[in-house]
Amino acid sequence: MTAHEPPADTLDDRNRFLVALGETVRSLRARRGMTRRALAAEARVSERHLANLEGGVGNASILVLRQVAGALGCPVTDLLDPSTTASPDTALIRELLRNRSGDDLQRAHAALAQLFADVPAGGRRTRIALTGLRGAGKSTLGRMLAEDLGYPFVELNAEIERLAGCSVGEVHALYGTTAYRRYERRALDDVVQRMREAVIATPGGLVSEAATYSRLLDRCFTVWLRATPDEHMSRVLAQGDYRPMAGNREAMDDLRRILAGRAAFYAKADVVVDTSGRALDETFTALRNAVRIGSVAETSAEGSMKYSATAHAGSR
């Protein structure tokens, strides 16, 4: 291998991807009853280029893939996901959900979650998970809430370190983000299986992994501890953690982008407690009230729907 050649395993992965991509294009073309020549003409690419693509030897540009997807009447992302051709039901469900409004998708998610839930009704009320960015107060407020309820308090990052046998930072440094997310899912599953009652402080990025976050929403009563980016940063710095600012003059801009990107996912929590500009005792009162009100509302609905509200610290 020369200095400019990628490792063999990287080549194998790339080749497998190209073969799978070609098979997906070929399958979608067959489903639409199009010849290769017809698809090439519709997509405005050469037939030879398309033949190479379908044969798994053509490394097409994203613009070419976009043209091919347009000719096949599907989003370009469908070409990159072999599951789109795996079964008729998968294709029909994806089509049913395509271009739906946010409200429609929320109702569909709730219906599917209820349909496939494998926990008894009400089983999530006594596991309370706190979500939010670093500096939201998950650890401090979580311990206070656990003591108030008489529940164990669990830091999910501590469970990850127990499973991995090293610190969270070492997991990221040695194995990467993908491995960390696997440990995160294993830690959550372990806590859910072992503990019927608990207050759980979750890592801020857990919402970025859809499967893990869906698991959390299904198995725990979730609370988003919301704050402004400035509050998040000031709290982290007040704790003596200067990593967010280290070597990064655009730390606040990065933090704002992260919060903006995750806000819609955090908002899927059962209740939202706004901690901005509030004293600790006021925020805790709001959290305790929100959890109690939310649990009562869910109990009265027999777990058939989530209670959603924004609780402000001044509430009593």
C-alpha positions as CSV (number, residue, x, y, z in Angstrom):
1,M,0.0,0.0,0.0
2,T,1.4,3.4,-1.0
3,A,1.2,6.5,1.2
4,H,-1.7,7.7,-0.9
5,E,-3.8,4.5,-0.9
6,P,-6.6,4.2,1.7
7,P,-6.5,1.1,4.0
8,A,-8.0,-2.1,2.6
9,D,-10.9,-2.1,5.0
10,T,-11.8,1.4,3.9
11,L,-11.8,0.2,0.3
12,D,-14.0,-2.7,1.2
13,D,-16.5,-0.5,3.0
14,R,-16.6,1.9,0.0
15,N,-17.0,-0.9,-2.5
16,R,-19.9,-2.4,-0.5
17,F,-21.6,1.0,-0.3
18,L,-21.3,1.5,-4.1
19,V,-22.6,-2.0,-4.8
20,A,-25.6,-1.4,-2.4
21,L,-26.2,1.9,-4.0
22,G,-26.2,0.3,-7.5
23,E,-28.6,-2.4,-6.4
24,T,-31.0,0.2,-4.9
25,V,-31.0,2.2,-8.1
26,R,-31.6,-0.9,-10.2
27,S,-34.4,-2.1,-7.9
28,L,-36.2,1.3,-7.9
29,R,-35.9,1.5,-11.7
30,A,-37.3,-2.0,-12.1
31,R,-40.2,-1.1,-9.7
32,R,-41.1,1.8,-12.0
33,G,-40.8,-0.4,-15.1
34,M,-38.1,1.8,-16.7
35,T,-35.3,0.5,-18.9
36,R,-31.8,1.7,-18.3
37,R,-31.9,3.8,-21.4
38,A,-35.2,5.4,-20.4
39,L,-33.9,6.3,-17.0
40,A,-30.6,7.6,-18.4
41,A,-32.6,9.9,-20.8
42,E,-35.0,11.1,-18.0
43,A,-32.1,11.8,-15.6
44,R,-30.0,13.4,-18.4
45,V,-26.9,11.2,-17.7
46,S,-25.2,8.9,-20.1
47,E,-26.4,5.3,-20.3
48,R,-22.8,4.1,-19.7
49,H,-22.6,6.3,-16.6
50,L,-25.8,4.8,-15.3
51,A,-24.6,1.3,-16.1
52,N,-21.5,1.9,-14.0
53,L,-23.6,3.3,-11.2
54,E,-25.9,0.2,-11.1
55,G,-22.9,-2.1,-11.4
56,G,-21.4,-0.7,-8.2
57,V,-18.3,0.7,-10.0
58,G,-19.4,4.3,-10.6
59,N,-18.7,6.8,-7.9
60,A,-21.3,9.3,-9.0
61,S,-21.4,12.9,-7.8
62,I,-24.2,14.1,-5.5
63,L,-25.6,16.1,-8.4
64,V,-25.9,13.0,-10.6
65,L,-27.6,11.1,-7.8
66,R,-30.0,14.0,-7.5
67,Q,-30.8,13.8,-11.2
68,V,-31.3,10.0,-11.0
69,A,-33.5,10.3,-7.9
70,G,-35.6,13.0,-9.6
71,A,-36.1,10.7,-12.6
72,L,-37.2,7.9,-10.3
73,G,-39.6,10.2,-8.4
74,C,-37.9,9.8,-5.0
75,P,-35.7,11.9,-2.7
76,V,-32.0,11.4,-3.2
77,T,-31.8,10.0,0.4
78,D,-33.8,6.9,-0.8
79,L,-31.0,6.0,-3.1
80,L,-28.6,5.9,-0.1
81,D,-30.8,3.7,2.1
82,P,-31.2,0.1,1.0
83,S,-34.2,-0.4,3.3
84,T,-36.3,1.6,0.8
85,T,-36.4,-1.4,-1.4
86,A,-36.5,-4.0,1.3
87,S,-40.3,-4.5,1.4
88,P,-43.5,-3.0,0.0
89,D,-44.7,-2.1,3.5
90,T,-41.5,0.0,4.1
91,A,-42.0,1.9,0.9
92,L,-45.7,2.5,1.5
93,I,-45.2,3.7,5.1
94,R,-42.4,6.1,3.9
95,E,-44.7,7.4,1.2
96,L,-47.6,7.8,3.6
97,L,-45.4,10.0,5.9
98,R,-43.7,12.0,3.1
99,N,-44.4,15.7,3.2
100,R,-46.7,15.4,6.2
101,S,-47.0,18.4,8.6
102,G,-45.3,18.4,12.0
103,D,-48.6,17.8,13.7
104,D,-49.4,14.8,11.5
105,L,-45.9,13.3,12.1
106,Q,-46.3,13.8,15.9
107,R,-49.7,12.0,15.9
108,A,-48.2,9.2,13.8
109,H,-45.2,8.8,16.2
110,A,-47.6,8.7,19.2
111,A,-49.7,6.0,17.5
112,L,-46.8,3.9,16.6
113,A,-45.2,4.2,20.0
114,Q,-48.4,3.1,21.6
115,L,-48.8,0.2,19.1
116,F,-45.3,-1.2,19.6
117,A,-44.8,-0.3,23.3
118,D,-43.7,-3.4,25.3
119,V,-44.1,-1.9,28.7
120,P,-47.2,-1.9,30.9
121,A,-49.4,1.2,30.9
122,G,-48.0,3.7,33.4
123,G,-44.7,1.9,33.7
124,R,-42.8,5.0,32.7
125,R,-44.2,7.4,35.4
126,T,-41.7,6.4,38.1
127,R,-38.6,6.7,35.9
128,I,-38.0,10.4,35.5
129,A,-35.4,11.5,32.9
130,L,-34.0,15.0,32.8
131,T,-32.8,16.2,29.4
132,G,-31.0,19.4,28.2
133,L,-27.6,20.8,27.4
134,R,-24.7,20.9,29.8
135,G,-25.4,23.5,32.4
136,A,-29.1,22.9,32.5
137,G,-29.0,21.8,36.1
138,K,-29.7,18.1,35.4
139,S,-27.3,16.8,38.1
140,T,-28.2,19.4,40.8
141,L,-31.9,19.4,40.3
142,G,-32.0,15.6,39.6
143,R,-30.4,14.9,43.0
144,M,-32.9,17.2,44.7
145,L,-35.9,15.6,42.9
146,A,-34.7,12.1,43.7
147,E,-34.4,13.0,47.4
148,D,-37.8,14.6,47.4
149,L,-39.4,11.5,45.8
150,G,-37.3,8.9,47.6
151,Y,-35.9,7.5,44.3
152,P,-32.4,6.6,43.4
153,F,-30.5,9.2,41.4
154,V,-28.6,8.0,38.3
155,E,-26.1,9.9,36.2
156,L,-26.2,8.1,32.8
157,N,-22.6,9.2,32.1
158,A,-21.5,7.4,35.2
159,E,-23.2,4.2,34.0
160,I,-21.5,4.6,30.6
161,E,-18.1,4.8,32.4
162,R,-18.9,1.7,34.4
163,L,-19.8,-0.3,31.3
164,A,-16.8,1.0,29.3
165,G,-14.3,0.8,32.1
166,C,-12.9,4.2,31.4
167,S,-14.0,7.9,31.4
168,V,-16.4,9.4,28.9
169,G,-13.6,11.5,27.5
170,E,-11.5,8.4,27.0
171,V,-14.3,6.6,25.3
172,H,-14.6,9.5,22.8
173,A,-10.8,9.7,22.4
174,L,-10.1,6.0,22.0
175,Y,-13.2,4.7,20.3
176,G,-15.0,7.7,18.8
177,T,-18.5,9.1,19.0
178,T,-20.2,6.1,17.4
179,A,-18.9,3.8,20.1
180,Y,-19.9,6.3,22.8
181,R,-23.5,6.3,21.4
182,R,-23.5,2.5,21.6
183,Y,-22.4,2.6,25.3
184,E,-25.1,5.3,25.9
185,R,-27.8,3.0,24.6
186,R,-26.5,0.0,26.6
187,A,-26.4,2.1,29.7
188,L,-29.9,3.4,29.3
189,D,-31.2,-0.1,28.6
190,D,-29.4,-1.4,31.7
191,V,-30.9,1.3,33.9
192,V,-34.4,0.8,32.6
193,Q,-34.2,-2.9,33.1
194,R,-32.8,-2.7,36.6
195,M,-34.7,0.2,38.1
196,R,-38.4,0.8,38.1
197,E,-38.0,4.0,40.2
198,A,-35.3,6.5,39.4
199,V,-34.4,10.1,38.5
200,I,-32.0,9.9,35.6
201,A,-29.7,12.8,34.4
202,T,-29.1,12.1,30.7
203,P,-26.2,13.4,28.5
204,G,-27.0,16.4,26.5
205,G,-26.4,14.7,23.1
206,L,-28.6,11.7,23.7
207,V,-31.3,13.3,21.6
208,S,-29.1,13.1,18.6
209,E,-29.4,9.4,18.4
210,A,-33.1,8.8,17.4
211,A,-33.3,5.1,18.5
212,T,-31.9,5.9,22.0
213,Y,-34.1,9.0,22.4
214,S,-37.2,7.1,21.3
215,R,-36.3,4.4,24.0
216,L,-36.0,7.1,26.6
217,L,-39.4,8.7,25.7
218,D,-41.1,5.3,25.7
219,R,-39.6,4.2,29.0
220,C,-39.3,7.3,31.1
221,F,-41.3,10.4,32.0
222,T,-39.1,13.1,30.4
223,V,-38.4,16.7,31.4
224,W,-36.5,19.2,29.4
225,L,-34.6,21.7,31.6
226,R,-34.5,24.6,29.2
227,A,-32.2,27.6,29.4
228,T,-30.8,30.2,27.1
229,P,-27.3,29.6,25.5
230,D,-25.8,32.4,27.7
231,E,-27.1,30.7,30.9
232,H,-25.8,27.3,29.8
233,M,-22.4,28.7,29.2
234,S,-22.2,30.8,32.4
235,R,-23.2,27.8,34.5
236,V,-20.6,25.5,33.0
237,L,-17.9,28.2,33.5
238,A,-19.1,28.8,37.1
239,Q,-18.5,25.1,37.8
240,G,-14.9,25.6,36.7
241,D,-15.2,23.8,33.4
242,Y,-13.4,25.9,30.8
243,R,-13.5,23.3,28.0
244,P,-16.3,25.0,26.1
245,M,-14.1,28.1,25.7
246,A,-10.7,26.4,25.2
247,G,-9.2,27.4,21.9
248,N,-12.6,28.3,20.5
249,R,-13.5,32.0,20.1
250,E,-16.8,31.0,18.5
251,A,-17.9,28.8,21.4
252,M,-21.1,30.8,22.0
253,D,-22.0,30.6,18.3
254,D,-21.4,26.8,18.4
255,L,-23.5,26.5,21.5
256,R,-26.4,28.4,20.0
257,R,-26.3,26.2,16.9
258,I,-26.3,23.1,19.0
259,L,-29.2,24.2,21.0
260,A,-31.1,25.3,17.9
261,G,-30.4,22.0,16.3
262,R,-31.6,20.0,19.3
263,A,-34.5,22.2,20.6
264,A,-37.2,20.4,18.5
265,F,-36.0,17.1,19.9
266,Y,-35.8,18.3,23.5
267,A,-39.3,19.7,23.1
268,K,-40.7,16.1,22.7
269,A,-40.3,15.7,26.4
270,D,-43.5,15.3,28.5
271,V,-42.9,18.6,30.2
272,V,-40.6,21.6,29.8
273,V,-39.2,23.5,32.8
274,D,-37.7,26.9,32.0
275,T,-34.8,27.5,34.3
276,S,-33.5,30.8,32.8
277,G,-33.2,33.6,35.3
278,R,-34.6,31.6,38.2
279,A,-33.1,30.9,41.6
280,L,-32.4,27.2,42.4
281,D,-35.3,26.8,44.9
282,E,-37.8,28.4,42.5
283,T,-36.6,26.1,39.7
284,F,-36.9,23.1,41.9
285,T,-40.4,24.0,42.9
286,A,-41.3,24.3,39.2
287,L,-39.7,20.9,38.4
288,R,-41.4,19.2,41.3
289,N,-44.8,20.6,40.4
290,A,-44.4,19.8,36.7
291,V,-43.5,16.2,37.5
292,R,-46.5,15.8,39.8
293,I,-49.0,17.4,37.5
294,G,-47.6,15.5,34.5
295,S,-47.8,12.2,36.2
296,V,-51.4,12.8,37.4
297,A,-52.4,13.8,33.8
298,E,-50.8,10.7,32.3
299,T,-52.4,8.5,34.9
300,S,-55.9,9.9,34.2
301,A,-55.3,9.2,30.5
302,E,-54.0,5.6,31.3
303,G,-50.8,6.3,29.4
304,S,-52.6,6.8,26.2
305,M,-51.2,10.3,25.6
306,K,-48.5,12.5,27.0
307,Y,-49.0,15.6,29.1
308,S,-47.2,18.6,27.6
309,A,-46.8,21.9,29.3
310,T,-44.3,24.6,29.9
311,A,-43.7,25.1,33.6
312,H,-42.3,28.3,34.9
313,A,-40.4,28.6,38.1
314,G,-43.0,31.0,39.5
315,S,-45.7,28.4,39.4
316,R,-47.0,27.0,42.6
